[in-house]
Amino acid sequence: MSHADLVFTNGPVFTADTVRSRAGAVAVRAGRIVAVGSDHDVRDLVGPSTEVVDLAGRLLVPGFQDAHVHPVWGGLDLIRCDLAELGSEAEYLERIAAYSAQHPDDEWVLGGGWSMSAFPGGTPTAAALDRVVPDRPAFLPNRDGHGAWVNSAALRLAGIDWHTPDPADGRIERDADGIPTGTLHEGAMTLVNRHLPETSLETLTEALLIGQRYLHSYGVTAWQDAIVGPYGDAGDPGPAYLAAAAAGTLTARVVGALWWDRTAGLEQIPSLVERRERYRGGRFAATSIKVMQDGVAENFTASMLEPYCDGHGHFTDNSGISFVDPAVLNPAAVELDRLGFQLHFHAIGDRAVRECLDAVEHAIAANGRNGHRHHIAHIQVVHPEDVPRFRELGVAANMQSLWAALEPQMVELTLPFLGEPRSAWQYPFGDLLRSGAVLAAGSDWSVSTPDPMAAIHVAVNRRSAPGHEEGEYDAFLPEQAIDLATSLSAYTAGSAWVNHLDDVTGTVEVGKYADLVVLDRDPFAGPADQIGATRVLQTFVEGERVYAASDA
């Protein structure tokens, strides 16, 4: 009998299989799992060169898979002026001033990660930014990437003034006299970011590897990059994935979602087919299409069936923006589905969710049912009539469950403007589960932390995880909570299913790759309000350790 290369003993092991069975030990040989069972079952597989990891009662789980994430952008944020860990205008300005002073030769000041809740109305001003960056343009997207803070130099360079019209897919924030104030929403960001210097392939690849290390530290072994294409302030991450794959430094398994240009139509499809063939190498394959169907609720660009409220319960004349007209979206979905692409939709508002479901319904009517595993990410506001359609159409619900909690941005910038009953339709994970929908999970990092256990904590408790609280709030729609096993399975087996990796990953089963994570505790054994305090001690990809905490 051949000995194992790696053995985990003294479990528990959460397998995430169909019955969510538990085991006590796992053995690995040549990157694959060769035994799952008790310590007795793996005893004979331990030889003189076998590495034995004593779990000591800590939980072993399949590698987490993030079904919606932006690692290259996240890595760039860590390289540039990173505001993500700060929370006030004063802190942001202090960090920006220090960064600007440390990088005097940079043509632009770039970075981002600010929170809308730190500013009145969620809109920072160029006047404030001018105080710390008066001499060159600055472009700083917020945490969700749907808005940017710019200074006066950037506005001048882009030629944005009182007579500049809002683009069809965005809005320039203005004062009472119509003068731009320094916040650009959605498509208005392109008025400035098209002037940014090109990010080099070397920098993008460095950012990818930084992002990969960061994700591995949270136990993430595979993901779907939710935008592969020219978008935002970074450029196309596709070549960086190919470079890392060719160099053997891409340790994660990655599905790329090619960006659907919402300013174009079906004529872009041949180029997407060409890029699908070109963007393939090693552990990377760009087989999905990302359609951003709307914006976000906080800046009133999420696409709603009914108009937003004015904060006092009265309807306005604004119901958000559907970025892709259904007259284009529906035939595009039919053709992309016919060509074998997976559709990865961004949908925040209830109208956007419905339009995405309708598009898949059109594809099924034209092409029949297939195994492409289309999915809708974010699903913040879902009309109750559309909940059962996820199961009926075979569309996976791609949850960013960290957001399903009360915090300042939700309380101040969302609830008053959604009103009832829509506020109670948010993040309906429990209803989706009960309806029979497939649940997958992701983080949208660098929008928010990539820590799966923090997101799982919110899915179970509907409260922010320890260390992520921004005030004391009650549980948010607790009837939509899901249990720990379901949430863990969504972040492992569910996302593996979405990524078409479920035949080789996502569960702890004999024959699958040994993509495994050692946690610092068994969260099933402790109180639910401490799930989010769980840390990752070790991460393995095909039995090779890609992360170890200092105290592992």
C-alpha positions as CSV (number, residue, x, y, z in Angstrom):
1,M,0.0,0.0,0.0
2,S,1.3,3.5,-0.9
3,H,1.6,5.9,1.9
4,A,-0.2,9.2,1.9
5,D,1.7,12.5,1.5
6,L,-0.6,14.3,3.9
7,V,-3.0,13.1,6.6
8,F,-5.4,15.1,8.8
9,T,-6.4,13.4,12.0
10,N,-8.4,14.0,15.1
11,G,-11.1,15.9,13.3
12,P,-14.0,16.9,12.8
13,V,-14.2,17.2,9.1
14,F,-17.1,19.0,7.4
15,T,-17.4,17.3,4.0
16,A,-20.1,19.4,2.4
17,D,-21.4,16.4,0.6
18,T,-25.0,15.8,-0.2
19,V,-25.8,14.7,3.4
20,R,-23.3,17.0,5.0
21,S,-21.6,14.0,6.6
22,R,-18.9,14.4,9.2
23,A,-15.6,12.5,9.3
24,G,-12.6,12.5,11.6
25,A,-9.7,12.1,9.2
26,V,-8.6,12.7,5.6
27,A,-5.6,11.3,3.7
28,V,-4.1,12.9,0.6
29,R,-1.8,11.5,-2.1
30,A,-0.5,13.3,-5.2
31,G,-2.8,16.2,-4.6
32,R,-6.0,14.1,-4.4
33,I,-8.0,12.9,-1.5
34,V,-7.6,9.1,-1.1
35,A,-9.4,8.4,2.2
36,V,-12.1,10.0,4.3
37,G,-13.2,8.4,7.5
38,S,-11.9,7.8,11.0
39,D,-8.4,8.0,12.4
40,H,-8.5,4.2,12.2
41,D,-9.2,4.4,8.4
42,V,-6.1,6.4,7.7
43,R,-3.7,4.8,10.1
44,D,-2.1,2.5,7.6
45,L,-1.6,5.3,5.2
46,V,0.9,7.1,7.5
47,G,4.4,6.4,6.5
48,P,7.8,7.8,7.4
49,S,7.5,10.8,5.0
50,T,3.8,11.5,5.6
51,E,3.0,14.9,7.0
52,V,0.4,14.5,9.8
53,V,-1.7,17.5,10.7
54,D,-3.4,17.0,14.1
55,L,-6.7,18.9,13.9
56,A,-7.1,18.7,17.7
57,G,-10.8,19.2,17.4
58,R,-10.6,22.1,15.0
59,L,-12.7,21.9,11.8
60,L,-11.4,20.9,8.4
61,V,-13.5,22.2,5.5
62,P,-13.3,22.2,1.8
63,G,-11.5,25.2,0.3
64,F,-13.8,28.2,0.2
65,Q,-14.8,29.3,-3.3
66,D,-15.7,33.0,-3.8
67,A,-18.3,33.2,-6.6
68,H,-18.0,36.9,-7.1
69,V,-14.7,38.7,-6.3
70,H,-12.2,41.2,-7.8
71,P,-8.8,40.0,-6.7
72,V,-6.7,42.1,-9.1
73,W,-8.5,45.3,-8.1
74,G,-8.2,44.3,-4.4
75,G,-4.5,43.8,-4.9
76,L,-4.2,47.2,-6.6
77,D,-6.1,48.8,-3.7
78,L,-3.5,47.4,-1.3
79,I,-0.7,48.8,-3.5
80,R,-2.3,52.2,-3.9
81,C,-4.0,54.6,-1.5
82,D,-6.1,52.1,0.5
83,L,-8.9,53.6,2.5
84,A,-10.9,50.4,3.1
85,E,-10.0,50.1,6.8
86,L,-10.8,53.7,7.7
87,G,-14.2,55.2,8.5
88,S,-14.3,59.0,8.5
89,E,-13.6,61.9,6.2
90,A,-10.8,63.1,8.5
91,E,-9.1,59.7,8.4
92,Y,-9.5,59.5,4.6
93,L,-8.0,62.9,4.1
94,E,-5.1,62.2,6.4
95,R,-4.3,58.9,4.6
96,I,-4.6,60.5,1.1
97,A,-2.3,63.4,2.2
98,A,0.3,61.0,3.4
99,Y,0.1,58.8,0.3
100,S,0.3,61.8,-2.0
101,A,3.4,63.0,-0.1
102,Q,5.0,59.5,-0.4
103,H,4.4,59.4,-4.1
104,P,5.3,62.8,-5.4
105,D,6.2,61.6,-8.9
106,D,2.9,59.8,-9.6
107,E,0.9,61.5,-12.3
108,W,-2.3,60.7,-10.5
109,V,-3.3,59.9,-6.9
110,L,-5.2,56.6,-7.2
111,G,-6.7,54.2,-4.7
112,G,-10.1,54.1,-3.0
113,G,-12.3,52.1,-0.6
114,W,-14.1,54.9,1.1
115,S,-17.5,54.3,2.7
116,M,-20.6,56.3,1.5
117,S,-21.9,56.4,5.1
118,A,-18.9,58.6,6.1
119,F,-20.3,61.5,4.1
120,P,-23.6,63.4,4.2
121,G,-25.7,61.8,1.5
122,G,-22.9,59.5,0.7
123,T,-21.2,62.2,-1.5
124,P,-17.7,63.5,-0.7
125,T,-16.6,66.8,-2.3
126,A,-13.8,67.9,-4.5
127,A,-13.3,70.9,-2.3
128,A,-12.3,68.6,0.6
129,L,-10.0,66.6,-1.6
130,D,-8.4,69.7,-3.0
131,R,-7.1,70.5,0.5
132,V,-4.8,67.5,0.4
133,V,-4.2,67.0,-3.4
134,P,-4.3,70.4,-5.0
135,D,-1.5,69.8,-7.6
136,R,-2.6,66.8,-9.7
137,P,-5.7,64.8,-10.4
138,A,-7.1,62.3,-7.9
139,F,-9.5,59.5,-8.7
140,L,-10.7,57.4,-5.7
141,P,-13.6,54.9,-6.2
142,N,-15.7,54.0,-3.2
143,R,-15.9,50.6,-1.6
144,D,-18.6,49.3,-3.9
145,G,-17.0,50.6,-7.1
146,H,-20.2,52.4,-8.2
147,G,-19.0,55.9,-7.4
148,A,-15.8,57.9,-7.4
149,W,-14.4,60.8,-5.4
150,V,-12.4,63.2,-7.6
151,N,-10.7,66.5,-7.1
152,S,-11.0,69.7,-9.0
153,A,-7.9,68.9,-11.1
154,A,-9.5,65.7,-12.3
155,L,-12.8,67.5,-13.1
156,R,-10.8,70.1,-15.1
157,L,-8.8,67.5,-17.0
158,A,-12.0,65.7,-18.0
159,G,-13.7,68.9,-18.9
160,I,-16.6,68.4,-16.4
161,D,-18.4,71.5,-15.5
162,W,-22.0,72.8,-15.0
163,H,-23.0,72.2,-18.6
164,T,-21.7,68.6,-18.9
165,P,-24.7,66.3,-19.3
166,D,-25.1,63.2,-17.2
167,P,-24.4,60.1,-19.2
168,A,-27.3,57.7,-19.7
169,D,-25.8,55.2,-17.3
170,G,-24.7,57.5,-14.5
171,R,-24.9,60.8,-12.7
172,I,-22.7,63.7,-11.8
173,E,-23.4,64.9,-8.3
174,R,-24.0,68.7,-8.4
175,D,-24.8,71.5,-6.0
176,A,-28.0,73.7,-6.2
177,D,-26.5,75.7,-9.0
178,G,-25.7,72.7,-11.1
179,I,-21.9,72.8,-10.4
180,P,-20.3,69.4,-10.1
181,T,-19.3,68.8,-6.5
182,G,-16.8,65.9,-6.8
183,T,-18.7,62.6,-6.7
184,L,-19.3,60.7,-9.9
185,H,-21.9,57.9,-9.9
186,E,-21.8,54.8,-12.2
187,G,-21.1,55.6,-15.8
188,A,-20.1,59.2,-15.0
189,M,-16.9,57.7,-13.6
190,T,-15.8,57.0,-17.2
191,L,-15.7,60.7,-17.9
192,V,-12.5,60.8,-15.7
193,N,-11.1,57.3,-15.7
194,R,-10.7,57.2,-19.5
195,H,-7.9,59.7,-18.9
196,L,-6.1,57.5,-16.4
197,P,-2.6,56.2,-17.2
198,E,-2.5,52.6,-18.4
199,T,-1.7,50.1,-15.6
200,S,1.2,47.9,-16.7
201,L,0.9,44.2,-17.0
202,E,3.7,43.9,-14.4
203,T,1.7,45.9,-11.9
204,L,-1.5,44.0,-12.7
205,T,0.3,40.7,-12.2
206,E,1.8,41.9,-8.9
207,A,-1.7,42.9,-7.8
208,L,-3.1,39.5,-8.7
209,L,-0.5,37.7,-6.6
210,I,-1.0,40.0,-3.7
211,G,-4.7,39.5,-4.0
212,Q,-4.3,35.7,-4.3
213,R,-2.1,35.6,-1.1
214,Y,-4.8,37.6,0.7
215,L,-7.6,35.3,-0.4
216,H,-5.6,32.2,0.6
217,S,-5.2,33.7,4.1
218,Y,-9.0,33.5,4.3
219,G,-9.1,29.9,3.0
220,V,-10.2,30.8,-0.5
221,T,-8.8,28.3,-3.0
222,A,-11.0,29.1,-6.0
223,W,-13.1,32.0,-7.3
224,Q,-14.9,33.7,-10.1
225,D,-13.4,37.0,-11.1
226,A,-16.5,39.0,-11.7
227,I,-15.1,41.4,-14.2
228,V,-12.4,40.4,-16.7
229,G,-12.2,43.2,-19.2
230,P,-11.6,47.0,-19.4
231,Y,-13.6,48.5,-16.6
232,G,-12.9,50.9,-13.8
233,D,-9.4,52.3,-13.0
234,A,-7.3,49.2,-13.4
235,G,-7.6,47.8,-16.9
236,D,-8.2,44.2,-18.0
237,P,-7.0,41.6,-15.5
238,G,-7.1,38.8,-18.1
239,P,-3.5,39.1,-19.2
240,A,-2.3,39.0,-15.6
241,Y,-4.1,35.7,-15.1
242,L,-2.4,34.3,-18.2
243,A,1.0,35.6,-17.1
244,A,0.6,34.0,-13.7
245,A,-0.7,30.8,-15.1
246,A,2.3,30.6,-17.5
247,A,4.7,31.3,-14.7
248,G,3.1,28.7,-12.4
249,T,2.3,31.2,-9.8
250,L,-1.5,31.0,-10.1
251,T,-2.3,28.6,-7.3
252,A,-6.0,29.3,-7.2
253,R,-8.6,27.9,-9.6
254,V,-10.2,30.8,-11.4
255,V,-13.2,31.3,-13.7
256,G,-13.2,34.6,-15.5
257,A,-16.4,36.5,-16.2
258,L,-15.8,38.5,-19.4
259,W,-17.2,42.0,-19.2
260,W,-20.3,42.8,-21.2
261,D,-19.9,46.3,-22.6
262,R,-23.2,47.9,-21.8
263,T,-22.5,50.7,-24.4
264,A,-22.4,48.1,-27.2
265,G,-24.8,45.4,-28.4
266,L,-24.7,42.0,-29.9
267,E,-21.9,43.0,-32.2
268,Q,-19.4,42.4,-29.3
269,I,-20.2,38.7,-29.1
270,P,-17.6,37.5,-31.6
271,S,-14.9,39.3,-29.7
272,L,-16.1,37.6,-26.5
273,V,-15.9,34.2,-28.2
274,E,-12.3,35.0,-29.3
275,R,-11.3,36.1,-25.8
276,R,-12.8,33.0,-24.3
277,E,-10.4,30.9,-26.4
278,R,-7.4,33.2,-25.7
279,Y,-8.0,33.6,-22.0
280,R,-7.4,30.0,-21.0
281,G,-4.4,28.6,-19.4
282,G,-3.4,26.5,-16.3
283,R,-6.0,27.0,-13.6
284,F,-7.7,30.0,-15.4
285,A,-10.5,29.9,-17.9
286,A,-12.8,32.8,-18.9
287,T,-16.0,31.0,-19.6
288,S,-18.6,33.3,-18.0
289,I,-20.1,36.6,-19.1
290,K,-20.6,39.4,-16.6
291,V,-23.7,41.6,-17.2
292,M,-24.0,44.5,-14.8
293,Q,-27.7,45.1,-15.0
294,D,-28.0,48.0,-12.6
295,G,-26.2,50.1,-10.0
296,V,-26.7,50.2,-6.2
297,A,-29.5,51.4,-4.0
298,E,-27.4,53.9,-2.0
299,N,-27.0,56.2,-5.1
300,F,-30.4,55.4,-6.5
301,T,-29.2,53.6,-9.6
302,A,-30.3,50.1,-8.6
303,S,-33.2,49.3,-10.9
304,M,-36.5,49.2,-9.1
305,L,-40.0,48.2,-10.2
306,E,-41.4,51.2,-8.3
307,P,-39.7,54.6,-7.8
308,Y,-37.5,55.4,-4.8
309,C,-39.0,57.3,-1.9
310,D,-37.8,60.7,-0.9
311,G,-37.0,59.6,2.7
312,H,-40.4,60.7,3.9
313,G,-42.4,57.9,2.4
314,H,-43.3,59.7,-0.8
315,F,-42.4,58.3,-4.3
316,T,-40.0,60.3,-6.4
317,D,-39.8,60.1,-10.2
318,N,-36.6,58.0,-10.1
319,S,-36.7,54.2,-10.3
320,G,-33.0,53.6,-11.0
321,I,-31.2,52.5,-14.2
322,S,-31.4,49.3,-16.1
323,F,-28.0,49.4,-17.8
324,V,-28.8,46.9,-20.5
325,D,-32.2,47.4,-22.2
326,P,-34.2,44.2,-22.1
327,A,-34.5,44.6,-25.9
328,V,-30.8,44.0,-26.0
329,L,-30.4,41.8,-22.9
330,N,-32.9,39.1,-24.0
331,P,-31.5,38.4,-27.4
332,A,-28.0,38.6,-26.0
333,A,-28.8,36.0,-23.4
334,V,-30.2,33.7,-26.0
335,E,-27.1,34.0,-28.2
336,L,-24.5,33.8,-25.3
337,D,-26.4,30.8,-23.9
338,R,-26.4,29.1,-27.4
339,L,-22.6,29.6,-27.6
340,G,-22.1,27.9,-24.3
341,F,-21.3,30.9,-22.0
342,Q,-22.4,31.1,-18.4
343,L,-24.3,34.3,-17.6
344,H,-23.2,36.0,-14.4
345,F,-25.5,38.9,-13.6
346,H,-25.2,41.8,-11.2
347,A,-28.6,42.7,-10.0
348,I,-29.4,44.8,-6.9
349,G,-32.9,46.1,-7.5
350,D,-36.1,44.1,-7.9
351,R,-36.6,45.2,-11.5
352,A,-33.0,44.2,-12.4
353,V,-33.5,40.8,-10.8
354,R,-36.7,40.3,-12.8
355,E,-35.0,41.4,-16.0
356,C,-32.2,38.9,-15.5
357,L,-34.6,36.1,-14.8
358,D,-36.6,37.1,-17.8
359,A,-33.4,37.0,-20.0
360,V,-32.7,33.4,-18.8
361,E,-36.3,32.5,-19.5
362,H,-35.8,33.7,-23.0
363,A,-32.7,31.7,-23.4
364,I,-34.4,28.5,-22.2
365,A,-37.3,29.1,-24.6
366,A,-34.9,29.4,-27.5
367,N,-32.3,26.9,-26.7
368,G,-33.8,24.5,-24.2
369,R,-32.3,23.7,-20.8
370,N,-28.6,23.1,-20.5
371,G,-25.8,22.9,-17.9
372,H,-24.4,26.5,-18.1
373,R,-25.4,27.3,-14.5
374,H,-26.4,30.9,-14.9
375,H,-26.4,32.9,-11.7
376,I,-27.4,36.3,-10.3
377,A,-25.2,38.0,-7.8
378,H,-26.1,40.4,-5.0
379,I,-29.9,39.9,-5.1
380,Q,-30.5,42.7,-2.6
381,V,-34.2,43.4,-3.3
382,V,-36.1,40.5,-4.8
383,H,-39.9,40.7,-5.4
384,P,-41.6,37.8,-3.7
385,E,-43.1,36.7,-7.0
386,D,-39.6,36.2,-8.4
387,V,-38.2,34.1,-5.5
388,P,-39.5,30.7,-6.9
389,R,-38.3,31.6,-10.4
390,F,-34.7,30.9,-9.4
391,R,-35.5,27.2,-8.9
392,E,-37.8,27.1,-11.8
393,L,-35.2,28.5,-14.2
394,G,-32.2,26.8,-12.7
395,V,-30.6,30.1,-11.8
396,A,-28.3,30.1,-8.8
397,A,-28.6,32.8,-6.1
398,N,-25.1,34.2,-5.7
399,M,-25.2,35.6,-2.2
400,Q,-23.0,38.4,-0.7
401,S,-24.4,37.6,2.7
402,L,-22.0,40.0,4.6
403,W,-24.3,42.8,3.5
404,A,-27.5,41.3,5.0
405,A,-27.1,43.2,8.3
406,L,-28.1,46.6,9.7
407,E,-25.2,49.1,9.6
408,P,-25.0,52.9,8.8
409,Q,-25.1,52.6,5.1
410,M,-28.2,50.4,5.2
411,V,-30.0,52.4,7.9
412,E,-29.2,55.9,6.6
413,L,-28.8,55.5,2.8
414,T,-31.1,52.6,1.9
415,L,-34.1,51.9,4.2
416,P,-35.6,55.4,4.1
417,F,-35.5,55.4,0.3
418,L,-36.8,51.9,-0.3
419,G,-39.7,52.2,2.1
420,E,-42.1,49.4,2.7
421,P,-42.7,46.7,1.7
422,R,-39.4,46.7,-0.3
423,S,-37.2,47.1,2.7
424,A,-38.5,43.7,3.9
425,W,-37.6,42.0,0.6
426,Q,-33.9,42.4,1.0
427,Y,-31.5,39.5,0.9
428,P,-34.2,36.8,1.1
429,F,-31.8,33.9,1.5
430,G,-34.2,31.9,3.7
431,D,-37.0,32.2,1.2
432,L,-34.6,31.2,-1.7
433,L,-33.5,28.2,0.3
434,R,-37.0,27.1,1.1
435,S,-38.0,27.6,-2.5
436,G,-35.3,25.1,-3.6
437,A,-32.9,27.5,-5.2
438,V,-29.2,26.6,-5.5
439,L,-27.2,28.9,-3.2
440,A,-23.6,30.0,-3.9
441,A,-21.6,32.7,-2.1
442,G,-19.0,35.3,-2.5
443,S,-17.6,38.5,-1.1
444,D,-17.3,41.1,-3.9
445,W,-13.9,42.0,-2.4
446,S,-12.5,44.6,-2.6
447,V,-16.0,46.0,-2.0
448,S,-16.0,44.3,1.4
449,T,-13.9,41.8,3.3
450,P,-13.2,38.5,1.6
451,D,-13.5,36.6,4.9
452,P,-16.0,33.8,4.3
453,M,-16.5,33.2,8.0
454,A,-17.6,36.9,8.5
455,A,-20.1,36.5,5.7
456,I,-21.3,33.1,7.0
457,H,-21.8,34.7,10.4
458,V,-24.2,37.3,8.9
459,A,-26.1,34.6,6.9
460,V,-26.7,32.7,10.1
461,N,-27.2,35.6,12.5
462,R,-28.3,38.5,10.2
463,R,-26.0,40.7,12.3
464,S,-22.5,41.9,11.6
465,A,-19.6,39.6,12.5
466,P,-17.3,40.4,15.5
467,G,-14.9,43.1,14.5
468,H,-17.1,44.3,11.7
469,E,-19.8,46.0,13.7
470,E,-20.6,49.7,13.0
471,G,-22.9,50.3,15.9
472,E,-25.4,48.2,17.8
473,Y,-28.4,47.0,15.8
474,D,-31.0,44.4,16.0
475,A,-31.0,41.4,13.7
476,F,-32.0,42.3,10.1
477,L,-35.0,40.3,8.9
478,P,-34.0,37.3,11.0
479,E,-36.7,35.1,9.2
480,Q,-34.3,35.1,6.2
481,A,-31.4,33.6,8.2
482,I,-30.0,30.3,7.0
483,D,-28.2,27.6,9.1
484,L,-24.5,27.2,9.4
485,A,-24.3,24.0,7.4
486,T,-26.2,25.5,4.5
487,S,-24.1,28.7,4.5
488,L,-20.8,26.7,4.6
489,S,-22.1,24.5,1.8
490,A,-23.0,27.5,-0.3
491,Y,-19.4,28.9,0.1
492,T,-17.9,25.6,-0.8
493,A,-20.0,23.1,-2.8
494,G,-22.5,25.7,-4.0
495,S,-19.8,28.0,-5.5
496,A,-18.0,25.0,-6.9
497,W,-21.2,24.1,-8.7
498,V,-21.5,27.6,-10.2
499,N,-17.8,27.5,-11.2
500,H,-18.2,24.0,-12.9
501,L,-15.6,22.7,-10.5
502,D,-17.9,20.5,-8.5
503,D,-16.5,17.3,-10.2
504,V,-13.1,17.9,-8.7
505,T,-13.6,20.3,-5.7
506,G,-16.1,21.8,-3.3
507,T,-16.5,18.7,-1.1
508,V,-14.2,16.5,0.9
509,E,-14.6,13.2,-1.0
510,V,-12.3,10.5,-2.3
511,G,-10.9,11.4,-5.7
512,K,-11.3,15.1,-5.4
513,Y,-8.5,17.6,-5.2
514,A,-7.2,18.2,-1.7
515,D,-8.2,21.9,-1.6
516,L,-8.7,22.1,2.1
517,V,-8.8,24.6,5.0
518,V,-8.1,24.2,8.7
519,L,-10.1,26.5,10.9
520,D,-9.0,27.5,14.4
521,R,-12.1,26.0,16.0
522,D,-15.3,24.0,15.2
523,P,-17.9,26.8,14.8
524,F,-20.7,24.2,15.1
525,A,-19.5,23.6,18.7
526,G,-19.6,27.2,19.8
527,P,-22.3,29.9,20.1
528,A,-23.7,31.2,16.9
529,D,-22.7,34.8,17.8
530,Q,-19.0,33.8,17.6
531,I,-19.0,32.2,14.1
532,G,-17.5,35.2,12.6
533,A,-14.6,35.1,15.0
534,T,-13.3,31.9,13.4
535,R,-9.9,32.3,11.7
536,V,-8.1,30.2,9.1
537,L,-5.0,28.5,10.3
538,Q,-3.9,26.7,7.1
539,T,-4.9,26.6,3.4
540,F,-4.1,23.8,1.0
541,V,-4.4,23.5,-2.8
542,E,-4.0,20.0,-4.2
543,G,-2.3,19.1,-0.9
544,E,0.2,21.9,-1.1
545,R,0.2,24.4,1.7
546,V,-0.4,27.9,0.3
547,Y,-1.1,29.7,3.6
548,A,-0.2,29.1,7.2
549,A,-1.0,31.5,10.1
550,S,1.9,32.3,12.4
551,D,0.3,30.3,15.2
552,A,-0.8,27.3,13.0
